[in-house]
Amino acid sequence: MKNLRRGDALPGTRTLASSLNVSRNTVIEAYSRLEQEGWIFSVPQGGTFVSHSLPKNILSDDEKYQGTASNNIFDQGLPDARHSPILDVMREYRRIASKIHQGKITLKTDPLGYIRLRVKLAQMLAQQRRIHSDENNICITRGSQMGIFLLSQCLFNKGDHVIVEHPGYRLAWDAFEYSGANVITAEVDDDGIIVSDVKRILQQKKNIKAVYITPNSQFPTTAVLSEARRQELIELSNEYNFFIIEDDYCIDLNYEAPLFPLCSSNRLKNYFYIGTFSRSVSPLLKIGYVVGSHDLINEIKNLRKVIDISGDMIMEAALFNLIQDGVFSRHIKRYTQFYKEKRDQVDLLLKKYLNDKVKYHKPKLGLGYWITPIKQSENYNDIIDELISKDIMIINSDYYKISGHGFYLSFGSADLEKLEIGIKIIGEYL
């Protein structure tokens, strides 16, 4: 067997399929997967070649980083692209693009997104999450962050206030502040956002326009908002006439009892609901959506028309076809079991290496653990710098307004072997 070097040409798909005695489509899909992961690149009319810069997570034998975590980066809870339906998505994408090129179909431009996907989403939200909506109060976006930005621009005026969870999702705070709103933090405990903090702020401040929450798996602590607090927050929203912006970023990866959004209650009057596929399916599938009242979604539509008139209609159509054919639901079922087992394996690693050094609870949803060191060190930033020198990247400061000692240990995209190495080294510094 020939050892390939960087820049080497690869055989054509027909030639390789013939030599391996497999379908050419199998080779095409394999090449597509390798190119997505950065192993190879193609030149139009020129062939396919081994990449000059190979991915760092898997290196050749003489390049392996021995004895450390080898670039063990704990991201913010992204799924493993290698265990995603991206090949199904890309195959459907190519099929639709080919039909458009041949003039067999057309996709109507719509700043709210592909109409059939919006209809299907409305059905799914009603069946699975008890959210009553229709295709006209859903806007498809390029990921949830775009949705947060669009609704911020349409909802807030300069001088408005928005209450957020602390620790929390900084990119949402940035979007709110960019729109002219002032961000005020309410603390979080094991039952989610502390509603008594929210009530105190409401009594002290005017112009509270919204409360932004991640109730089904608080980001980053993974706490689930208690039922009592959910009901109290709904009552406060109705009493003080503020919006609840509900970010349900990982609801599809639910390992235990079903959870429903706050906006599934018909008592909640003012809300935005944000969802995404990149956190549960693949980080490469940048499709999110916003649900809200028809008039506010229409404002988002008008703004979306200015900056991104049609979105990625082919990708949206491809996703619709996969949902319609049942491929999406089968993948979600398989991923949920896969990540549940991985979550449990990481729990054993944490008990083995960090048991007497940190506090945490096993997450009910999502792809990460919130870790709080028992020993609070004034030199915590120095510890993070030391871990970086060991090729372990821990994100810490992004979750706090000023500073804090907790960190998010994600397990979605990392190999279990690398996770064990990283957790073991973390234990040596805490």
C-alpha positions as CSV (number, residue, x, y, z in Angstrom):
1,M,0.0,0.0,0.0
2,K,1.4,3.4,-1.0
3,N,2.0,6.0,1.8
4,L,0.5,9.3,0.6
5,R,2.3,12.5,1.2
6,R,1.0,16.1,1.4
7,G,0.2,17.3,-2.1
8,D,0.0,13.8,-3.7
9,A,-2.6,13.3,-6.4
10,L,-5.4,10.9,-5.6
11,P,-6.9,8.5,-8.2
12,G,-10.1,9.6,-9.9
13,T,-13.4,8.3,-8.4
14,R,-14.1,5.9,-11.3
15,T,-10.5,4.5,-11.2
16,L,-10.6,4.0,-7.4
17,A,-14.1,2.6,-7.4
18,S,-13.0,0.0,-10.0
19,S,-9.9,-1.0,-8.2
20,L,-11.8,-1.4,-4.9
21,N,-14.7,-3.0,-6.6
22,V,-17.2,-0.6,-4.9
23,S,-19.8,1.8,-6.2
24,R,-18.5,5.1,-7.5
25,N,-21.0,6.9,-5.3
26,T,-19.4,5.4,-2.3
27,V,-16.0,6.8,-3.4
28,I,-17.6,10.2,-4.1
29,E,-19.1,10.3,-0.6
30,A,-15.8,9.3,0.9
31,Y,-13.9,12.0,-0.9
32,S,-16.6,14.5,0.1
33,R,-16.2,13.5,3.7
34,L,-12.4,13.8,3.6
35,E,-12.6,17.2,1.9
36,Q,-15.0,18.5,4.6
37,E,-12.6,17.3,7.3
38,G,-9.6,19.0,5.6
39,W,-7.7,15.8,4.5
40,I,-7.9,16.5,0.8
41,F,-8.8,19.3,-1.6
42,S,-10.0,19.3,-5.2
43,V,-9.1,21.5,-8.1
44,P,-11.7,22.0,-10.8
45,Q,-10.6,20.1,-13.9
46,G,-7.4,19.4,-12.1
47,G,-8.0,16.5,-9.8
48,T,-8.0,15.7,-6.1
49,F,-4.9,16.0,-3.8
50,V,-3.8,15.3,-0.2
51,S,-4.0,18.6,1.7
52,H,-0.8,20.4,2.5
53,S,-2.0,21.3,5.9
54,L,-3.6,18.2,7.6
55,P,-6.1,18.4,10.5
56,K,-4.3,18.6,13.9
57,N,-6.6,16.3,15.8
58,I,-5.3,13.2,13.8
59,L,-1.7,13.2,12.7
60,S,0.7,10.8,11.1
61,D,2.7,8.5,13.5
62,D,5.8,10.6,13.4
63,E,3.8,13.8,14.2
64,K,1.8,12.6,17.2
65,Y,2.1,14.8,20.2
66,Q,3.2,12.3,22.9
67,G,2.2,12.5,26.5
68,T,-0.2,15.5,26.4
69,A,-3.8,16.1,25.4
70,S,-2.6,17.1,21.9
71,N,-4.6,20.3,21.3
72,N,-7.5,19.3,23.6
73,I,-9.9,22.2,23.2
74,F,-13.0,22.3,25.3
75,D,-15.4,24.2,23.0
76,Q,-18.8,25.5,23.9
77,G,-20.7,22.3,23.4
78,L,-20.6,21.5,19.7
79,P,-21.5,18.1,18.3
80,D,-18.9,15.8,16.6
81,A,-19.0,16.4,12.9
82,R,-17.8,12.9,12.3
83,H,-21.0,11.6,13.9
84,S,-23.4,13.8,12.0
85,P,-25.6,13.3,8.9
86,I,-23.6,15.8,6.9
87,L,-23.1,13.3,4.1
88,D,-26.9,12.9,3.8
89,V,-27.3,16.7,3.9
90,M,-24.6,17.3,1.2
91,R,-26.0,14.5,-1.0
92,E,-29.4,16.1,-0.8
93,Y,-27.9,19.5,-1.3
94,R,-26.1,18.4,-4.5
95,R,-29.3,16.7,-5.8
96,I,-31.4,19.9,-5.4
97,A,-28.6,22.1,-6.8
98,S,-28.4,19.8,-9.8
99,K,-32.1,20.0,-10.4
100,I,-32.0,23.8,-10.2
101,H,-29.1,23.8,-12.7
102,Q,-31.0,21.6,-15.1
103,G,-34.1,23.9,-14.8
104,K,-36.2,21.1,-13.3
105,I,-37.1,23.0,-10.2
106,T,-37.0,26.6,-8.9
107,L,-36.8,27.8,-5.3
108,K,-38.8,31.0,-4.6
109,T,-36.8,33.6,-2.7
110,D,-38.3,34.4,0.7
111,P,-36.5,36.4,3.5
112,L,-38.4,34.3,6.0
113,G,-36.9,31.1,4.7
114,Y,-37.9,28.1,2.6
115,I,-41.7,27.9,3.0
116,R,-42.0,24.1,3.2
117,L,-39.3,24.0,5.9
118,R,-41.3,26.7,7.9
119,V,-44.5,24.7,7.6
120,K,-42.7,21.5,8.7
121,L,-41.1,23.4,11.6
122,A,-44.4,24.7,12.8
123,Q,-45.8,21.1,12.8
124,M,-42.7,19.8,14.7
125,L,-42.9,22.6,17.3
126,A,-46.5,21.8,17.9
127,Q,-46.1,18.1,18.2
128,Q,-42.8,18.0,20.1
129,R,-42.7,21.2,22.1
130,R,-46.4,22.3,22.3
131,I,-45.6,25.7,20.7
132,H,-48.5,27.0,18.6
133,S,-47.1,28.7,15.5
134,D,-47.5,28.8,11.7
135,E,-45.2,29.4,8.8
136,N,-45.7,33.2,9.0
137,N,-44.4,33.7,12.5
138,I,-41.2,31.6,12.0
139,C,-38.0,33.1,10.4
140,I,-35.2,30.8,9.3
141,T,-31.8,32.2,10.0
142,R,-28.1,31.3,9.4
143,G,-27.7,29.9,12.9
144,S,-29.2,31.0,16.2
145,Q,-26.7,33.9,16.6
146,M,-28.1,35.6,13.5
147,G,-31.6,35.2,15.0
148,I,-30.5,36.8,18.3
149,F,-29.0,39.7,16.4
150,L,-32.0,40.3,14.2
151,L,-34.5,40.2,17.0
152,S,-32.3,42.5,19.1
153,Q,-32.3,45.1,16.3
154,C,-36.1,44.9,16.0
155,L,-37.0,44.7,19.7
156,F,-34.7,47.1,21.5
157,N,-34.3,50.9,21.5
158,K,-31.4,52.8,22.9
159,G,-31.9,53.0,26.7
160,D,-33.9,49.8,27.0
161,H,-32.7,47.2,29.5
162,V,-32.5,43.4,29.1
163,I,-31.9,41.0,32.0
164,V,-29.6,38.1,31.3
165,E,-28.4,35.0,33.2
166,H,-25.0,35.2,34.9
167,P,-22.8,33.3,34.1
168,G,-24.3,33.2,30.6
169,Y,-24.0,33.5,26.8
170,R,-21.7,36.5,26.1
171,L,-22.5,36.6,22.3
172,A,-26.1,37.3,23.2
173,W,-25.1,40.1,25.5
174,D,-22.9,41.6,22.7
175,A,-25.9,41.5,20.3
176,F,-28.2,43.2,22.9
177,E,-25.6,45.9,23.6
178,Y,-25.0,46.5,19.9
179,S,-28.7,47.3,19.5
180,G,-28.4,50.0,22.2
181,A,-29.8,48.0,25.1
182,N,-28.2,47.9,28.6
183,V,-27.5,44.4,29.9
184,I,-28.2,43.6,33.6
185,T,-27.3,40.3,35.1
186,A,-29.3,38.0,37.4
187,E,-27.5,35.2,39.1
188,V,-28.0,31.5,38.5
189,D,-28.1,28.5,40.9
190,D,-28.9,24.8,40.5
191,D,-32.5,25.6,39.6
192,G,-31.7,28.1,36.9
193,I,-32.0,31.9,36.9
194,I,-32.9,33.3,40.4
195,V,-36.3,34.8,39.7
196,S,-36.2,36.8,43.0
197,D,-33.2,38.7,41.4
198,V,-35.3,39.3,38.3
199,K,-38.1,40.7,40.4
200,R,-35.8,42.9,42.4
201,I,-34.4,44.4,39.1
202,L,-37.9,44.9,37.7
203,Q,-38.9,46.9,40.8
204,Q,-35.7,49.0,40.7
205,K,-35.4,49.7,36.9
206,K,-37.7,51.1,34.3
207,N,-37.6,50.1,30.6
208,I,-37.0,46.4,31.2
209,K,-37.8,45.2,27.7
210,A,-36.8,41.6,27.9
211,V,-35.3,38.7,29.9
212,Y,-33.0,36.4,28.0
213,I,-32.9,32.8,29.3
214,T,-31.8,29.3,28.4
215,P,-34.2,27.5,30.7
216,N,-33.9,23.8,29.5
217,S,-30.2,23.7,29.9
218,Q,-28.8,27.0,31.3
219,F,-25.7,28.0,29.3
220,P,-23.1,27.3,30.6
221,T,-24.1,25.8,33.9
222,T,-26.6,23.3,32.4
223,A,-29.1,23.9,35.2
224,V,-32.7,23.2,34.3
225,L,-35.1,26.0,35.4
226,S,-37.5,24.7,38.0
227,E,-41.2,24.5,37.3
228,A,-42.0,27.0,40.1
229,R,-39.6,29.5,38.7
230,R,-41.0,29.0,35.2
231,Q,-44.5,29.9,36.4
232,E,-43.2,32.8,38.4
233,L,-41.3,34.2,35.4
234,I,-44.4,33.9,33.2
235,E,-46.4,35.8,35.7
236,L,-43.8,38.6,36.0
237,S,-43.6,38.8,32.2
238,N,-47.3,39.4,31.9
239,E,-47.4,41.8,34.9
240,Y,-44.4,43.9,33.8
241,N,-45.1,43.5,30.1
242,F,-41.5,42.4,29.1
243,F,-40.5,39.8,26.5
244,I,-39.1,36.4,27.4
245,I,-36.4,35.6,24.9
246,E,-36.0,31.8,25.2
247,D,-32.9,30.2,23.7
248,D,-33.5,26.4,23.4
249,Y,-30.1,25.6,21.9
250,C,-29.8,21.9,22.8
251,I,-33.4,20.7,23.3
252,D,-33.0,17.9,20.7
253,L,-30.3,16.2,22.8
254,N,-32.4,15.4,25.8
255,Y,-31.3,12.4,27.9
256,E,-34.1,12.2,30.4
257,A,-37.7,13.3,30.9
258,P,-39.3,15.5,28.2
259,L,-38.9,19.3,28.7
260,F,-41.1,22.0,27.2
261,P,-40.3,25.7,26.6
262,L,-41.9,28.4,28.6
263,C,-43.7,29.6,25.5
264,S,-45.6,26.2,25.4
265,S,-47.8,27.8,28.0
266,N,-50.7,29.7,26.5
267,R,-50.5,32.1,29.5
268,L,-47.2,33.7,28.2
269,K,-48.1,36.7,26.1
270,N,-44.8,38.2,24.9
271,Y,-42.0,35.9,23.8
272,F,-39.3,35.0,21.3
273,Y,-38.3,31.4,20.9
274,I,-34.9,30.6,19.3
275,G,-33.8,27.2,18.0
276,T,-30.8,25.8,16.1
277,F,-29.7,22.7,14.3
278,S,-26.0,23.3,14.6
279,R,-25.9,22.4,18.3
280,S,-27.7,19.1,17.9
281,V,-27.0,17.9,14.3
282,S,-23.7,19.4,13.0
283,P,-21.8,22.6,13.5
284,L,-21.6,22.6,9.7
285,L,-25.4,22.9,9.4
286,K,-25.8,26.7,10.1
287,I,-29.6,26.8,10.2
288,G,-31.5,28.3,13.1
289,Y,-34.9,29.9,13.5
290,V,-36.9,32.5,15.5
291,V,-40.5,32.2,16.5
292,G,-42.5,35.2,17.7
293,S,-45.6,37.2,17.2
294,H,-46.5,37.9,13.6
295,D,-45.9,41.6,13.7
296,L,-42.4,41.3,15.2
297,I,-41.4,38.4,12.9
298,N,-42.5,40.7,10.0
299,E,-40.1,43.4,11.3
300,I,-37.3,40.7,11.4
301,K,-38.3,39.7,7.9
302,N,-37.9,43.3,6.6
303,L,-34.5,43.7,8.3
304,R,-33.4,40.2,7.0
305,K,-34.3,41.3,3.5
306,V,-31.8,44.2,3.7
307,I,-28.8,42.1,4.8
308,D,-29.5,38.5,3.5
309,I,-32.5,38.4,1.2
310,S,-32.9,34.7,0.7
311,G,-30.6,32.8,3.1
312,D,-29.3,29.4,1.9
313,M,-32.5,28.1,0.2
314,I,-30.9,25.0,-1.2
315,M,-29.6,24.0,2.3
316,E,-33.0,24.7,3.8
317,A,-34.7,22.6,1.1
318,A,-32.3,19.8,1.7
319,L,-33.0,19.9,5.5
320,F,-36.7,19.9,4.8
321,N,-36.4,16.8,2.6
322,L,-34.4,14.9,5.3
323,I,-37.0,15.8,7.9
324,Q,-39.9,14.9,5.6
325,D,-38.2,11.5,4.8
326,G,-37.6,10.7,8.5
327,V,-33.8,10.8,8.1
328,F,-33.5,13.6,10.6
329,S,-35.5,12.0,13.4
330,R,-33.6,8.7,13.0
331,H,-30.3,10.6,13.3
332,I,-31.5,12.5,16.4
333,K,-32.5,9.3,18.1
334,R,-29.1,7.7,17.3
335,Y,-27.2,10.8,18.4
336,T,-29.1,11.1,21.7
337,Q,-28.1,7.6,22.6
338,F,-24.5,8.1,21.4
339,Y,-24.0,11.3,23.4
340,K,-25.8,9.9,26.5
341,E,-23.3,7.1,26.7
342,K,-20.5,9.5,26.2
343,R,-21.9,11.8,28.9
344,D,-21.9,8.8,31.3
345,Q,-18.3,7.9,30.4
346,V,-17.1,11.4,31.0
347,D,-18.9,11.3,34.4
348,L,-16.8,8.3,35.3
349,L,-13.6,10.2,34.2
350,L,-14.6,13.2,36.4
351,K,-15.1,11.0,39.4
352,K,-11.7,9.3,38.7
353,Y,-9.6,12.4,38.3
354,L,-11.5,15.4,39.8
355,N,-13.8,13.9,42.4
356,D,-12.5,15.7,45.4
357,K,-11.5,18.8,43.5
358,V,-14.6,20.1,41.7
359,K,-18.4,20.4,42.0
360,Y,-20.6,19.4,39.1
361,H,-23.8,17.6,38.2
362,K,-24.6,15.3,35.3
363,P,-26.3,17.3,32.6
364,K,-29.8,16.3,31.5
365,L,-29.3,17.9,28.0
366,G,-26.5,19.1,25.8
367,L,-22.9,18.3,25.3
368,G,-21.0,19.6,28.3
369,Y,-20.4,19.7,32.1
370,W,-20.2,22.8,34.2
371,I,-17.2,22.4,36.5
372,T,-16.6,24.6,39.6
373,P,-13.3,24.1,41.4
374,I,-13.8,23.6,45.2
375,K,-10.6,25.4,46.0
376,Q,-11.0,29.0,44.9
377,S,-7.6,30.3,43.8
378,E,-6.6,33.9,43.2
379,N,-4.2,32.6,40.6
380,Y,-6.9,30.9,38.5
381,N,-5.9,32.8,35.3
382,D,-2.4,31.5,35.9
383,I,-3.7,28.0,36.1
384,I,-5.6,28.5,32.8
385,D,-2.3,29.8,31.2
386,E,-0.5,26.7,32.5
387,L,-3.1,24.4,30.9
388,I,-2.8,26.2,27.6
389,S,0.9,25.5,27.8
390,K,-0.1,21.8,28.0
391,D,-2.3,22.2,24.9
392,I,-5.5,22.3,26.9
393,M,-7.8,25.2,26.0
394,I,-10.4,26.0,28.7
395,I,-12.9,28.8,28.0
396,N,-13.6,30.7,31.2
397,S,-13.9,34.5,31.0
398,D,-16.5,34.5,28.2
399,Y,-19.2,33.4,30.6
400,Y,-18.8,36.2,33.2
401,K,-19.3,39.9,33.2
402,I,-16.1,40.4,35.3
403,S,-14.6,37.1,36.5
404,G,-15.5,33.7,37.9
405,H,-14.0,30.3,38.5
406,G,-16.3,27.9,36.7
407,F,-15.6,26.4,33.3
408,Y,-17.4,24.5,30.6
409,L,-16.0,21.0,29.9
410,S,-17.6,19.9,26.6
411,F,-17.5,16.3,25.4
412,G,-19.4,16.5,22.1
413,S,-16.6,16.9,19.6
414,A,-13.6,15.4,21.5
415,D,-12.4,11.8,21.4
416,L,-12.9,10.0,24.7
417,E,-9.2,9.2,24.9
418,K,-8.2,12.8,24.5
419,L,-10.9,13.8,27.1
420,E,-9.3,11.5,29.6
421,I,-5.9,12.9,29.0
422,G,-7.2,16.4,29.3
423,I,-9.2,15.8,32.5
424,K,-6.3,14.0,34.1
425,I,-4.0,17.0,33.5
426,I,-6.7,19.5,34.7
427,G,-6.8,17.5,37.9
428,E,-3.1,18.0,38.4
429,Y,-3.5,21.8,38.5
430,L,-6.7,22.2,40.5
